[in-house]
Amino acid sequence: MFLSDFRKEFYEVVLNQRVLLLVASDVDALCACKILQALFQCDHVQYTLVPVAGWQELETAFLEHKDQFQYFVLINCGANIDLLEALQPEEDIIFFVCDTHRPINVVNVYNETQVKLLVRQDDNLEIPAYDDIFRDEEEDSGNESDGSEPSGKRQRFEEEIVERTMKRRQRREWEARRQEILFDYEQYEYHGTSSAMMMFDLAWIMSKDLNDMLWWAIIGLTDQWIHDKITQMKYVTDIGALQRHVSRHNHRNGDEENSLSIDCMKIAFEYDLCLALYQHWSLYESLCNTCYTSASLKLWSVQGQKKLQEFFADMGLPLKQVKQKFHSMDISLKENLQEMIEESANKFG
């Protein structure tokens, strides 16, 4: 079941309870966990944290702790499997699932008692309608014939046989349609809104958001972007929402030198080159290890390596400079690097 009010339907429910956090090992999940931990520590919520990597570890962790906890919070795991069938929990156990993996299992969506989904519903989920995938079991009515009924009963029996045959045919047609709908729904795997962003939205709703939480949300979203889990349009939309929070949290007075703040951390929004770790490696290593530039220039070939050297020459960057650590490059080259790349990029595709 989708939750519409995370504060009332999730946070206030677990506020005075012991909670087990089952957290996947990806960066977005860890950032979401950090935000939720900060909220729990603020309100003195007792929790136990168990990292999981894969379905087997999730099942093992649940079996070890199912007798100690009633409330389980799953971050970036559990949404795309039937939790009740897989874990066989007791009827009083409740799962709160904040998971970016799609598609969401339809049984989890329509379970209104034990599975609560912390998912943004404007992500074009395209959940199939309940009547298209679930159907109440119909019991066959009437007694089987032994071939000795009077003629009136025999006629009613024949009518029942025809009716049952029609129902079985409709049932087969419905099953075939159901399989087609589920195939269309489940054939592609993709990712939705970052879980770290969902947790930050919860903190913001409760007026407990901090700059640290905002930074974790930015890292969680950036992790999705650099690993191609979301589209560029999705990234631009979500980063635009976070940019408003950056402006709100990092507003400074004009006399910035004399203004004092308890929170010394400051986040700034600016455009940067989409090159892998270029400020930690050399520029040469970064271009060779960035998927887009490596594929565009075909750097696995001799011709591609020559083209890369031509690219550096067109920008006026000596090989000695681009093959040393970025922080050791001449400061004049580093300051103008973005403009130099933009000028030469179109020539080399």
Beta strands, then each sheet from edge to edge (+ up, - down):
strand 1: 19-23
strand 2: 47-51
strand 3: 71-75
strand 4: 94-98
strand 5: 101-102
strand 6: 115-117
strand 7: 190-191
sheet 1: 2+ 1+ 3+ 4+ 6+
sheet 2: 5+ 7-
end
